[in-house]
């Protein structure tokens, strides 16, 4: 037999090939194993179909004894007051020659700004109020 010598280049290339094959195998095993585990830590399963049955309630229904509405007639004074108050509130700010009317929603009153002289202007306002909105009393106004 002839004495054969192994070329070191062949031995080195074979060793590198085996090393690359080993690294690739380890890489794919680790990569494939991570697919089974989810990132959020929960296990995904498909739910099985379930039947939902609502149990009938056999409790008696309680009927209402009243609607809560005020049974009876509303006095005409209250109807007139409410209607005139709404009409005047829809017109504010109302500017006249001697006074100006605004509405304070917090106090639920009209605010009257009187011009000087205030005593004469107040009597002019009261006359105007009696002619235009007679159902609204003076206690629904504050004067400034």
Secondary structure, 3 states (H helix, E strand, C coil): CCCCCCCHHHHHHHHHHHHHHHHHHHHHHHHHHHHHCCCCCCCCCCCCCCCCCCCCCCCCCCCCCCCCCCCCCCCHHHHHHHHHHHHHHHHCCEECCCEEEEEECCCCEEEEEECCCHHHHHHHHHHHHHHHCCCCCHHHEEEC
